[in-house]
Amino acid sequence: MSFPKYLDSEIKVRPLTFRDIVQFLNLRNEVEREALFMPTDREGRRELVLYAVFKVFWHRNRIVNLVAVKSNEIVGFATVIFGRFRKFKGNAYIANVSVKSNHRGRGIGKDILREVEGLAKFKQARRLELEVFAKNVAALKMYKKLGYQVEGVKRRAVESHDGFDDIIFMAKFLN
């Protein structure tokens, strides 16, 4: 079901703050429980919460988390990693874009990605990169609509409960 954009005009996308941490981690855990696309370790565990919080603040100059907020509730987020070494300074990697299941289909993911692109341009990135699972058809459609192009496919890269999935590499040049 698709919702008109005006229904979520009160959505604001902004950087994650310390006050957002608990809500952010709860949403991240909720999204990971729902999504078959999220990676885990060999035993099916995901990253420890304390480690996630540590990473958020220790690497805050290079790893940026943006949150989409509606009525003081975080309904989506993105994690962007900027190049560490000089030869990669022009690259930014979108590690995650997630929207709460009951808010999908309303343009929030697109709003988040537009803010990611604005941030990347501000930080003088020339290129945004991401990986997406082939079975995540909605995400693929959104990325293509926003101008991301397929650069390659890693075939049968990930095993899940229903077989194997490909990882699709995509990128968009910003200037």
Protein Blocks (a to p, Z undefined) as FASTA:
>chain_A
ZZdfklmmmpccddddfklmmmmmmmmmmmmmmpmkbccdfkopacdfklmmmmmmmmmm
mmccddddeehiafbdcdddddfbfklmmpccdfbdcddfklgonommmmmmmmmmmmmm
mnopabdcddddfklmmlmmmmmmnopacfbdcehkbccfkbcaddddddddfZZ
